[in-house]
Amino acid sequence: MYILFTLLSAICLACYDVFKKVSLKKSSVYEVLFFYCLFGFLFSLIFSNINFFNVGFIDVLFFFLKSCILVVNWMLVLIAT
C-alpha cells in the first residue's frame, strides 16, 4: 500500500512541476507567484477545519507563514533554473 502512495505522490509532484514550468512560460514569474500564493492562502483557510468566519489572528498568521515558505521555495527553484 505504501508503494502505491509513494508512486501516486511522485506522479502528483511531477505533474505539479510540469504545470509550474508551463505557467511560467506564458506569464510573468511574479504574477504566477502572487496568484499561486494568494489562492493557496485562500484555499488553506477555506478547506481547513477552522470556521471561515471565525478565524483568529494566530490562524491567519500561520497560514501567512505557510504562504511565505512557498514563496521562498519558488524563488529558490527559479534561482536554480
N, C-alpha and C positions, 0 to 999 in steps of 0.2 A: 504494500500500500504506500509506503514511504517513497519507493522508487517512482510510482505513478505521480505523486505530489511533486517530487523533485523535477521530473520531466515537464509537468504542467507549469511549474514555476519558471523553468528555463525557457519554455516556449513563450510564456507571457512577457518575460523580461526581454527576449529577443524582439518580439513584436513592438514592445514599448520603445526600444532603441531605434528600430526602423522607422516608426511613426515620428519619433522626435527628429530624426535626420530629415525626413520628408517635410515636416513642418518648418524646419529651419531653412530649407531651400526656397520656400515660397514666401516667407515673411522675414521681417527683421528679428534678430535674436532677442532684443529687449521686448518687443511686442509679444512674442511667444512666451518668454519668461514671465512677463507680467500677467498675462491671461492664464497661464498654467498655474501660477501660484494663487491667483485670485479664485479661480474655480476650485482648485484643490482645497483652499481655505474654506470656501463656502460649502462644498460638499462634505468636508470633515465636520463642520458644525451641524449641518442638516441631518446627516446619517449617523451621527454619534448617538449615544444613549442619553445625551443631555437634552432637556426640553429646550427647543429652539427659542422660545420666547422668554425663558427664564435662565439665561446663560450668565454666569458670574464673570467677573473681570478676570479672575485667575484662569478660567477655562479658555477665554479668548486669548489670553496671554500664552497659554500652552499651544494653542492652535497656530498662533502667530509665530511662535518659536519653531514649530514644525515647518511652517512655510519658509522661514529664514534658512533652515537647514537645507531645504530643497533648492533654494536659490544658490547657496554655496555649492551644492552638488552640481547644479547646471553650470555654474561658472568654471568649476574645476574641469568638467568634461569639455567645455568649449575651449579652455586654455590648452588642454591636452591634444585636441584635434587640430 
